[in-house]
Structures are given as C-alpha cells and as structure tokens.
C-alpha cells in the first residue's frame, strides 16, 4: 500500500486495490468521468459565488487542468478502443454531497472540504495504482497525475483557510473525513475510482 494522505481518516483497503487491479479498463473509464466531474465542481463553485474574484482566479485554472486530465484519460481510452460511455456511479459522491450544509457560510466551507476530500482520495488511490498496476502505461498515467492531485486538494484547503478560522475548518474536516472513510468501508459491486 502507499503512504497515508493527511486529509483522510483512513487509508483505502486492500480489497479496493485488488478489485481495481482486476478491472483496470473499468477504473480508467470511471477515472475519465471523475476528471470531468471535478472540472464541473470547480465551475459550479464559480457560478455559485460569482462575486468572489479570488475564488474564480483559483478555480478557473483548476477546472482547465481537470479537463486536460479528462482529455488525457479519454485519449488513452481511445487508444485502447474503450468507448466513453456512462457508468452507474457508486453512492460515494452523492452521499458526501448530502453532508454539505445548506445555509451559508457553512455551505461554502463544506463544499470546499468535500471537494478536497474527493481530491485527496483520488490522490491516494492513484498512488496505489501507480505503485501496483502491472500495466506500465497505467503506472505512468497515475504517477504523472499525482502532483496535480495533491495540489488540487491543497487548493481547497487554502480556500477554506482564507475564509474561515483554522480551528473551525479542522473540526469540520474531522467530521467529514470520518464520514468519507465510513462510505468506503464496504466495497461497491463494480470497480470504481471511489468505490
């Protein structure tokens, strides 16, 4: 397994890695969808807070980078003759987003933390795939994306720290990280990046 990511309450379990390694094409296809969704989250936050120029200055390049990652994964799928198609999403993302409080400014804080937790989990799992995949091309892909993924969850942390007291951010992160880890206790029936 790989080193722990500080934001996460628990590491991924070996069963997830075994499932992912047994179904690399399915995980790759899901990865494409995850990159597209991550770009969408950054854009959604820019639209939700249109008067926040600092937020737009940070999230606009993030959204572009997520789309570049999507295009890279999509190109690899095309080379492997794997068509881009819809996949049933595991409950992970929807369950995490259900924890976002609806009133401001709590909504902003939770939205940043949930996005950051998803990025942190992506980073951790890509590190596992980079270290353990028997496929050299996939090891290279996941290894190349690690620095970006680490930076992405760092961006969301900094957005929190610039807007909220650190103790408030840390306390809420502990709650959300525990919920995130609990969501991954059981293995989804199909291999996914976040299952």
Residue pairs with C-beta under 8 A, 6 or more apart in sequence:
1 11
1 12
1 14
1 17
1 128
2 11
2 124
2 127
2 128
2 131
3 127
4 11
4 124
5 11
5 120
5 121
5 123
5 124
5 153
6 120
7 116
7 117
7 120
7 153
7 157
7 173
7 177
8 117
8 120
8 121
8 124
8 177
8 180
8 181
9 174
9 177
9 178
9 180
9 181
10 181
10 184
11 124
12 121
12 124
12 125
12 128
12 184
13 184
13 187
15 187
16 125
16 184
16 187
16 195
17 128
17 129
17 132
19 187
19 191
19 195
20 27
20 125
20 128
20 129
20 191
20 193
21 129
21 132
21 133
21 134
22 191
23 190
23 191
24 133
24 135
24 138
25 80
25 82
26 87
26 190
26 191
26 192
27 129
27 191
27 192
27 193
28 73
28 76
28 77
28 80
28 82
28 138
29 77
29 82
29 84
29 85
29 87
30 87
30 191
30 192
30 193
31 73
31 193
32 70
32 73
32 74
32 77
32 84
33 87
33 89
34 122
34 193
34 194
35 66
35 67
35 69
35 70
35 73
36 66
36 67
36 70
37 93
38 66
38 69
38 115
38 118
38 119
38 122
38 152
39 63
39 64
39 66
39 67
39 70
40 63
41 115
42 59
42 60
42 62
42 63
42 66
42 115
43 59
43 63
45 55
45 59
45 111
45 112
45 115
46 55
46 56
46 59
46 60
46 63
48 111
49 55
49 108
50 56
54 162
55 159
58 155
58 158
58 159
59 155
62 152
62 155
65 148
65 152
66 152
69 145
69 148
72 141
73 141
74 84
76 137
76 141
77 83
77 84
87 190
87 192
88 190
89 192
90 188
90 190
90 192
90 194
90 195
91 183
91 188
92 183
92 184
92 188
92 192
92 194
92 195
93 118
93 194
95 179
95 183
96 114
96 117
96 118
96 176
96 179
96 180
96 183
97 114
99 110
99 114
99 176
99 179
100 107
100 110
100 111
100 114
101 107
101 110
105 163
105 164
108 163
109 160
109 163
109 164
109 168
109 169
109 172
110 172
110 176
112 156
112 157
112 159
112 160
113 156
113 160
113 169
113 172
113 173
113 176
114 176
115 156
116 152
116 153
116 155
116 156
116 157
116 160
117 153
117 173
117 176
117 177
117 180
118 194
119 149
119 152
119 153
119 156
120 153
121 180
121 184
121 194
122 149
122 152
122 193
122 194
123 146
123 149
123 150
123 152
123 153
125 193
125 194
126 142
126 143
126 145
126 146
126 149
127 142
127 146
129 138
129 139
129 142
130 139
130 142
130 143
130 146
131 139
133 139
133 142
157 169
160 169
161 169
184 194
184 195
187 195
188 195
